[in-house]
Amino acid sequence: MTGRDMSISAEERYLIEETLRIAEARTTHMVPEVMDNPIAKYTDPKQYEAEVNTLFRNFPIIIGHVSDLAEPGDFITHDHFGVPILVTHAQDGNVRAFLNVCRHRGAKLTKEPCGKARTISCPYHAWTYSLDGKLRGIPQAFGFDGVDKSKRGLVELPVFNRFGLIWVVPSVQDHTIDIDTWLQPMAEQMTGLDMSNQHVYRKWTLEKKMSWRFLLEAFQESYHFCYAHRDTACAGYLDNQSVQINFDPHVRHAVPLPKVLDLRDQNPDTWDYRSNFMTQNYIFPANFVQVMTDHIYIHTIIPTGIDTCVFQCMMLINEVPQTEKAERYFQKNYDLIRQVFEEDFEIGEGIQAGLHSGANTGFIFGTYECGLHFGQKAIDAALAGKIRV
């Protein structure tokens, strides 16, 4: 494991000070009022359709790490949005994203999840495209006299490499996406993580039988830690003592380790933030950068139906483990997080199973379940057109 700068930002200093303040006051971080969130937010087909067509067509979603597209010729595909996507590292060095659809008769160009190529040829009639999306070849071209190949390139989507992560907006946009302004509230922290140079230790994808919203909400509060994760995560953190900063719509959610209380007796100039917190960074609408003391999880939640979703996650570490001890350490952390996540999945699928029972007309968000309030209000605002990239 490599060394890192121990200095903290003004934002991190605030998070430490607020954590110590609420611990001293024997309270926690709260919003003013309880929220009653109607069940229709989870069951109404029109609500679901609006979420898909707005949140998962017009906002940047993380689909990979920069190492997935390390060299010219590398490509990855992604299908979980219900829109087939092809992302390439073109020969000119640029990363590009396209609809993975041939411009001849609509066949999927490649079904491979990743690979390396100089061109991509359609399996149906071998129309061939370069990795910058240009149509390069039409077999027996005499049958297509008058077809302007320059107008038959692949349909391009907005794609960005920021903080070592690959972000795609899964539909054609009629305006320029200002990704840097969009991510600016999180930029100081994300830049400091140096994720471009991290090693992808593990990567996995799971299909779950629950609304994407239930899985989203599992990561937006820590009230459940010492109940749902009694024998796993509970002991690692102060019980229900999270502090959240709402950047509307993004949220920085700081979950303190017990040893943070030792900072009360230390000179603030010597404080270190990361070694004392797990930080669950929510980047709207469905991206999380979960920062542990010495590794990172990137997870994205994608709806695949009104009552199903896909959970995609990758675990980043500073470098390839150099010793058996290091390998055992990170494997143990990986095994633990899989167990903790599975506890969340089991509860979420249980909520889904009882959703139509009539037991509830709404779900109650407590005043210290801050992230649930922030998240629901941001979703409502986005669906109303008040939040755009």
C-alpha positions as CSV (number, residue, x, y, z in Angstrom):
1,M,0.0,0.0,0.0
2,T,1.3,3.4,-1.0
3,G,1.5,6.5,1.2
4,R,-0.9,9.4,0.8
5,D,-1.2,13.0,1.8
6,M,-2.6,13.3,5.3
7,S,-3.8,16.9,5.0
8,I,-7.5,17.5,5.1
9,S,-9.8,19.9,3.3
10,A,-12.1,22.5,5.0
11,E,-15.0,20.1,4.1
12,E,-13.4,17.2,5.9
13,R,-12.5,19.4,8.9
14,Y,-16.2,20.3,9.1
15,L,-17.2,16.6,9.0
16,I,-14.9,15.8,11.8
17,E,-16.0,18.8,13.9
18,E,-19.7,18.0,13.3
19,T,-19.1,14.3,14.2
20,L,-17.4,15.3,17.5
21,R,-20.1,17.8,18.2
22,I,-23.1,15.4,17.8
23,A,-21.2,12.7,19.8
24,E,-20.7,15.1,22.7
25,A,-24.3,16.2,22.5
26,R,-25.5,12.6,22.3
27,T,-27.6,13.3,19.2
28,T,-27.1,12.8,15.5
29,H,-27.3,14.7,12.2
30,M,-30.9,15.3,11.3
31,V,-33.3,17.1,9.0
32,P,-36.2,19.1,10.5
33,E,-39.2,16.8,9.7
34,V,-40.2,13.2,9.1
35,M,-41.2,12.4,5.5
36,D,-44.0,10.1,4.5
37,N,-43.0,8.8,1.1
38,P,-46.0,7.4,-0.9
39,I,-45.9,3.7,-2.0
40,A,-46.8,4.9,-5.5
41,K,-43.2,6.2,-5.8
42,Y,-42.2,2.6,-6.0
43,T,-45.2,0.9,-7.6
44,D,-46.7,3.4,-10.2
45,P,-45.7,2.3,-13.7
46,K,-45.8,5.9,-14.9
47,Q,-43.4,6.9,-12.1
48,Y,-41.0,4.0,-13.1
49,E,-41.2,5.0,-16.8
50,A,-40.4,8.6,-16.0
51,E,-37.4,7.5,-13.8
52,V,-36.0,5.4,-16.7
53,N,-36.6,7.9,-19.4
54,T,-35.2,10.8,-17.4
55,L,-32.7,9.5,-14.8
56,F,-31.3,6.7,-16.9
57,R,-31.3,8.4,-20.3
58,N,-30.1,11.9,-19.5
59,F,-27.6,11.7,-16.6
60,P,-24.1,10.4,-16.5
61,I,-23.8,6.8,-15.2
62,I,-20.6,5.0,-14.3
63,I,-20.0,1.9,-16.4
64,G,-16.3,1.2,-16.0
65,H,-12.8,2.1,-14.9
66,V,-10.2,3.7,-17.1
67,S,-8.2,0.5,-17.1
68,D,-11.0,-1.1,-19.1
69,L,-10.0,1.1,-22.0
70,A,-6.3,1.4,-21.3
71,E,-5.0,1.2,-24.9
72,P,-6.2,2.1,-28.4
73,G,-8.3,-0.7,-29.7
74,D,-9.9,-1.6,-26.4
75,F,-13.6,-1.7,-26.2
76,I,-16.4,-2.5,-23.7
77,T,-20.1,-3.0,-24.1
78,H,-23.0,-2.4,-21.7
79,D,-26.6,-3.7,-22.1
80,H,-28.3,-3.2,-18.7
81,F,-29.9,0.2,-19.5
82,G,-32.1,-1.4,-22.1
83,V,-30.0,0.4,-24.7
84,P,-27.0,-1.4,-26.2
85,I,-23.9,0.6,-25.7
86,L,-20.4,0.3,-27.2
87,V,-17.5,2.3,-25.7
88,T,-14.1,2.4,-27.5
89,H,-10.6,3.7,-27.1
90,A,-10.1,4.9,-30.6
91,Q,-6.8,5.0,-32.5
92,D,-6.6,8.8,-32.0
93,G,-6.5,8.3,-28.2
94,N,-10.0,9.4,-27.5
95,V,-12.7,7.4,-25.6
96,R,-16.0,7.4,-27.5
97,A,-19.4,5.8,-26.9
98,F,-22.0,4.7,-29.4
99,L,-25.2,2.8,-29.7
100,N,-24.1,-0.7,-30.3
101,V,-26.3,-0.9,-33.4
102,C,-25.4,-1.2,-37.1
103,R,-26.6,1.6,-39.3
104,H,-27.6,-0.8,-42.1
105,R,-30.4,-2.9,-40.5
106,G,-30.0,-2.5,-36.8
107,A,-28.1,-5.6,-35.8
108,K,-26.1,-5.6,-32.6
109,L,-22.5,-5.0,-33.7
110,T,-20.8,-7.1,-30.9
111,K,-22.1,-9.1,-28.0
112,E,-18.7,-9.4,-26.4
113,P,-18.4,-7.7,-23.0
114,C,-15.0,-6.4,-23.8
115,G,-12.2,-6.9,-26.3
116,K,-9.5,-5.4,-28.6
117,A,-10.0,-4.6,-32.2
118,R,-9.0,-2.1,-34.9
119,T,-12.5,-2.2,-36.4
120,I,-15.9,-3.5,-35.5
121,S,-17.9,-5.5,-38.2
122,C,-21.6,-6.2,-38.1
123,P,-22.2,-10.0,-37.9
124,Y,-25.2,-9.7,-40.3
125,H,-23.7,-8.2,-43.5
126,A,-20.2,-7.1,-42.3
127,W,-20.7,-3.4,-42.5
128,T,-17.5,-2.3,-40.8
129,Y,-16.8,0.7,-38.5
130,S,-13.6,2.2,-37.1
131,L,-13.4,2.8,-33.4
132,D,-14.2,6.4,-33.9
133,G,-17.6,5.4,-35.3
134,K,-17.0,6.1,-38.9
135,L,-18.5,3.6,-41.5
136,R,-15.4,2.3,-43.3
137,G,-16.7,-0.6,-45.4
138,I,-19.8,-1.9,-47.2
139,P,-19.4,-5.4,-48.8
140,Q,-20.7,-5.4,-52.4
141,A,-21.0,-1.6,-52.2
142,F,-22.4,-1.4,-55.8
143,G,-25.8,-2.2,-54.3
144,F,-25.7,0.9,-52.2
145,D,-25.0,3.6,-54.8
146,G,-25.9,7.0,-53.5
147,V,-25.5,6.0,-49.8
148,D,-23.3,8.6,-48.1
149,K,-21.1,6.7,-45.7
150,S,-20.2,9.9,-43.8
151,K,-23.8,10.0,-42.7
152,R,-24.0,6.4,-41.7
153,G,-21.5,6.3,-38.9
154,L,-22.4,5.0,-35.5
155,V,-24.8,7.0,-33.4
156,E,-22.6,8.7,-30.7
157,L,-23.4,9.1,-27.1
158,P,-21.8,11.5,-24.5
159,V,-18.9,9.7,-22.7
160,F,-16.4,11.0,-20.2
161,N,-13.3,9.9,-18.4
162,R,-13.3,11.6,-15.0
163,F,-11.5,10.6,-11.8
164,G,-10.5,7.4,-13.5
165,L,-14.1,6.3,-14.1
166,I,-15.9,6.0,-17.4
167,W,-19.3,7.8,-17.4
168,V,-21.9,7.5,-20.2
169,V,-25.1,9.3,-20.8
170,P,-27.3,6.5,-22.3
171,S,-29.1,8.5,-25.0
172,V,-28.3,11.1,-27.7
173,Q,-28.4,14.6,-26.3
174,D,-29.5,17.9,-27.9
175,H,-27.1,19.9,-25.9
176,T,-23.5,19.7,-24.6
177,I,-23.1,17.9,-21.3
178,D,-20.9,19.9,-18.9
179,I,-19.6,17.0,-16.9
180,D,-17.1,19.1,-14.9
181,T,-19.8,21.5,-13.6
182,W,-22.0,18.5,-12.8
183,L,-19.3,16.8,-10.8
184,Q,-17.8,19.9,-9.3
185,P,-19.2,19.5,-5.8
186,M,-17.4,16.2,-5.5
187,A,-14.3,17.1,-7.5
188,E,-11.9,18.0,-4.6
189,Q,-12.5,14.7,-2.9
190,M,-12.7,12.5,-6.1
191,T,-9.4,14.0,-7.4
192,G,-7.6,13.3,-4.2
193,L,-8.5,9.6,-4.4
194,D,-6.4,9.2,-7.5
195,M,-8.7,6.4,-8.9
196,S,-7.0,6.6,-12.3
197,N,-4.0,4.8,-10.8
198,Q,-5.9,2.3,-8.7
199,H,-6.0,-1.4,-9.5
200,V,-9.4,-3.1,-10.1
201,Y,-9.1,-6.0,-7.6
202,R,-12.6,-7.4,-8.1
203,K,-15.6,-6.6,-10.4
204,W,-19.0,-8.2,-10.2
205,T,-22.6,-7.8,-11.4
206,L,-25.8,-9.1,-9.7
207,E,-29.4,-9.2,-10.8
208,K,-31.8,-8.5,-8.0
209,K,-35.6,-8.9,-7.5
210,M,-36.4,-5.5,-6.1
211,S,-37.0,-2.0,-7.2
212,W,-33.8,-0.1,-7.9
213,R,-35.1,2.4,-5.3
214,F,-34.8,0.0,-2.4
215,L,-31.2,-0.8,-3.2
216,L,-30.5,2.9,-3.6
217,E,-32.0,3.7,-0.2
218,A,-29.9,1.0,1.5
219,F,-26.8,3.1,0.9
220,Q,-28.4,6.4,1.9
221,E,-28.6,6.0,5.7
222,S,-26.7,4.2,8.5
223,Y,-29.6,3.9,10.9
224,H,-29.9,0.2,9.8
225,F,-26.2,-0.7,10.4
226,C,-26.5,-2.2,13.9
227,Y,-29.7,-4.1,13.0
228,A,-29.3,-5.4,9.4
229,H,-25.5,-5.7,9.9
230,R,-25.4,-6.7,13.5
231,D,-22.7,-9.3,13.1
232,T,-20.8,-7.7,10.2
233,A,-20.6,-3.9,9.8
234,C,-22.1,-2.7,13.1
235,A,-19.0,-2.8,15.3
236,G,-17.0,-0.9,12.7
237,Y,-18.9,2.3,13.0
238,L,-20.5,4.7,15.5
239,D,-24.2,3.7,15.7
240,N,-26.4,6.1,13.6
241,Q,-23.8,8.9,13.8
242,S,-23.5,9.8,10.1
243,V,-23.0,13.3,8.9
244,Q,-24.2,14.2,5.4
245,I,-23.5,17.2,3.2
246,N,-26.2,17.7,0.6
247,F,-24.9,19.2,-2.6
248,D,-28.3,18.8,-4.2
249,P,-28.4,16.4,-5.9
250,H,-25.1,14.8,-4.9
251,V,-24.5,13.8,-1.3
252,R,-21.4,13.2,0.8
253,H,-22.3,10.8,3.5
254,A,-19.6,10.4,6.2
255,V,-19.9,7.3,8.5
256,P,-17.5,7.6,11.4
257,L,-15.3,4.8,12.9
258,P,-15.3,4.7,16.7
259,K,-11.7,5.8,16.9
260,V,-12.7,9.2,15.5
261,L,-13.6,10.2,19.0
262,D,-9.9,10.1,19.9
263,L,-9.4,13.2,17.8
264,R,-11.0,15.2,20.6
265,D,-7.7,15.1,22.4
266,Q,-5.5,15.8,19.4
267,N,-4.4,19.0,17.8
268,P,-6.7,19.7,14.8
269,D,-3.7,20.3,12.7
270,T,-2.8,16.6,13.0
271,W,-6.3,15.3,12.1
272,D,-6.7,12.8,9.3
273,Y,-10.1,12.3,7.7
274,R,-9.9,9.1,5.7
275,S,-8.5,6.8,8.4
276,N,-11.5,7.7,10.6
277,F,-14.4,7.5,8.2
278,M,-16.2,5.4,5.6
279,T,-17.5,7.9,3.0
280,Q,-20.5,6.9,0.9
281,N,-20.5,9.5,-1.9
282,Y,-23.8,9.5,-3.8
283,I,-23.5,10.9,-7.3
284,F,-27.0,11.4,-8.7
285,P,-28.9,9.5,-9.9
286,A,-27.5,6.0,-9.1
287,N,-23.7,6.1,-8.7
288,F,-21.8,5.5,-5.4
289,V,-18.1,6.0,-4.7
290,Q,-17.7,4.2,-1.3
291,V,-14.4,5.2,0.2
292,M,-13.0,2.9,2.9
293,T,-9.8,3.6,4.8
294,D,-7.6,2.0,2.3
295,H,-9.7,0.8,-0.7
296,I,-12.8,2.0,-2.7
297,Y,-16.0,0.4,-4.0
298,I,-17.7,1.9,-7.0
299,H,-21.3,0.7,-7.4
300,T,-24.1,1.6,-9.7
301,I,-27.7,0.6,-9.5
302,I,-29.7,0.2,-12.8
303,P,-33.4,-0.6,-13.0
304,T,-34.3,-3.4,-15.4
305,G,-38.0,-3.5,-14.5
306,I,-40.3,-1.9,-12.1
307,D,-39.4,-4.6,-9.5
308,T,-36.0,-5.7,-10.7
309,C,-32.5,-4.1,-10.9
310,V,-28.9,-4.8,-11.6
311,F,-26.1,-4.0,-9.1
312,Q,-22.7,-3.4,-10.6
313,C,-19.6,-3.0,-8.3
314,M,-15.9,-2.9,-8.6
315,M,-13.3,-2.8,-5.8
316,L,-10.3,-0.6,-6.2
317,I,-7.0,-0.9,-4.3
318,N,-3.8,1.1,-4.5
319,E,-1.8,-1.6,-6.3
320,V,-1.7,-5.2,-7.2
321,P,-1.1,-7.1,-3.9
322,Q,2.6,-7.7,-3.5
323,T,2.6,-10.3,-0.8
324,E,0.4,-13.2,0.3
325,K,-0.5,-11.1,3.4
326,A,-1.8,-8.3,1.3
327,E,-3.7,-10.7,-0.9
328,R,-5.3,-12.2,2.2
329,Y,-6.2,-8.8,3.6
330,F,-8.0,-7.6,0.5
331,Q,-9.7,-10.9,-0.1
332,K,-11.0,-10.7,3.5
333,N,-12.4,-7.2,2.9
334,Y,-13.9,-8.4,-0.4
335,D,-15.6,-11.3,1.3
336,L,-16.9,-9.1,4.1
337,I,-18.4,-6.5,1.7
338,R,-20.1,-9.2,-0.3
339,Q,-21.7,-10.5,2.9
340,V,-22.8,-7.0,4.0
341,F,-24.2,-6.2,0.6
342,E,-26.1,-9.6,0.6
343,E,-27.7,-8.6,3.9
344,D,-29.0,-5.4,2.2
345,F,-30.1,-7.4,-0.8
346,E,-32.1,-9.9,1.3
347,I,-33.9,-7.1,3.1
348,G,-34.6,-5.2,-0.1
349,E,-36.1,-8.2,-1.8
350,G,-38.2,-8.8,1.3
351,I,-39.6,-5.3,1.0
352,Q,-40.4,-5.9,-2.6
353,A,-42.2,-9.1,-1.8
354,G,-44.5,-7.2,0.6
355,L,-44.9,-4.1,-1.4
356,H,-48.4,-4.9,-2.7
357,S,-49.7,-6.4,0.6
358,G,-51.5,-3.3,1.6
359,A,-49.6,-3.0,4.9
360,N,-48.3,0.4,4.0
361,T,-49.6,3.4,2.0
362,G,-46.3,5.1,2.5
363,F,-42.8,4.6,4.0
364,I,-41.7,6.8,6.8
365,F,-38.3,8.5,6.5
366,G,-37.0,9.5,10.0
367,T,-35.3,12.8,10.6
368,Y,-31.9,11.2,10.8
369,E,-32.4,9.2,7.6
370,C,-31.2,12.3,5.9
371,G,-30.0,10.7,2.6
372,L,-33.5,9.3,2.0
373,H,-34.9,12.8,2.2
374,F,-32.2,14.3,-0.1
375,G,-32.5,11.5,-2.6
376,Q,-36.3,11.5,-3.0
377,K,-36.4,15.3,-3.3
378,A,-33.7,15.2,-5.9
379,I,-35.5,12.5,-7.9
380,D,-38.7,14.5,-7.7
381,A,-36.9,17.6,-8.9
382,A,-35.2,15.8,-11.8
383,L,-38.5,14.3,-13.0
384,A,-40.0,17.8,-12.8
385,G,-37.2,19.2,-15.0
386,K,-35.6,21.2,-12.2
387,I,-32.3,19.3,-12.3
388,R,-30.5,18.8,-15.5
389,V,-26.9,18.2,-16.5
